[in-house]
Amino acid sequence: MVSQLRELKSVFKEDVELIVDPEPFSSAKEIAERYRRSGCSDLVVVAPLSVLMRLVEEEGLRPLWAEMSEVVDEKEAEVTVKGRHYRFIGFKRVKGVKLELEDVSSKKN
C-alpha cells in the first residue's frame, strides 16, 4: 500500500524497499528464517496473534504491525478483505502478545 510505504519512509528517514514474500508460511520459525535470510533491516508481519507471539517470545523478533481501521465507505478503504473495508492508521512495534484463553470444550479431562 502506498500509505504504508510512505509511513515507512517517514519513520526510517531513508530509502525504503518493500519486499513482499508471497509464499505462505508454516510457522513463526519459518518466518524468522526467511526474514534473517533476506538481509532486511525490519519486518512487517500480517499473521495471527499466536504467530506474532511466537515471533517475539521464541524467535526474539520485534516486528512491525500495520494498524488498520475498518471503514464503512468503500471509497475510504485501502484494503478489502472478505467484504470488509480497511484503511491504514499507522505502524506499531510488537513488543509482546498476551493471549488469555479459556477452554470452552464440553470434553472433561
N, C-alpha and C positions, 0 to 999 in steps of 0.2 A: 504494500500500500504506500502511496505517495506520502501520506501524512506520517506514517511510521518512519519512513526513511528520512523525512525532513526533521523529525524529532531526534532521531539517532545522530544526525549531523549536528544538530544544535547541542546535544548533550556531550558528544565526544569532540567537538570543535576540530574536526579533521575530515578528510575524505573517508566516506564510509562505503564499503562494498557489501551489499546484501547478498548472501549466498543462501538459497533456499534448497534444503535437502528434500526432494520429492519422494524419497523412498520411505515406506513405513518402517517403524522400529518395533522391536520385540520387547525391549526392556530399557530401564534407565541406564544400565551398564552400556548397552549398545549406543544410546545417545551420547553418553560421555566419551566412549571410544571414538565415535565419528567426530565429535567436537574436537577432541585432542589431536586427532589426525589432520584435521582441517587447517590447523595453524591460526584459526580465527582468534581475535582478542576478546570476544564476548559472544554470548549465546542468548537468543530469544527462543523460548520454548512455548509451543502450543501442545499441551498434553494434559491428561487427567491429573488431579491433585496428588493421587498416590504416586504417580511417576515423578512429579516435581519433588515430593517429599524424599524419595529415594535419591534423586539427583543431588539434593542438598545434604542429606544425612549420610548416605553411603558413598557417594562419588565426590563429595567435597566441593560441588559447584554452587555458584550463586547466579543462576540465570536471570535474564530479564523477563518480565511478564507484561504483555500488552494488555492494559486495562481497556475494556470495551464497555460501551453503554448501549442498551437496547433502545431503539427509536421506533416510533410508530410510522413516521413518514418515510417511505422507501427512498425518497429523493435525498434525505439526510444521511442515508446509510452508506458506509464504505464496504461493508461485507453483509452478505445474506447467507444464513445457514438454516436449512430446514424451514424456510418461510419466515424466519425472524431476522430483523434488520438491526445492524450494529454500526456504531461509529467509534473511532479510536479516541480515547481520552488522554492516555499517556503511558509511560513505562514505569514499572516498579521493579526493584531488585528483590528477588525471592531470598530471604534470609532463613526461612523455616516454614514448615507447613504442619499444622496440627489437625489431625483428623480424630474426632471423637465419635466412636461408633457404638451402636447399641444393637445387640442381637435381637432380631425380630422373628427368628425361626421358631416354628412350632415344635421342632425337634429338641428333646431334652437329653442332655448327656448324662 
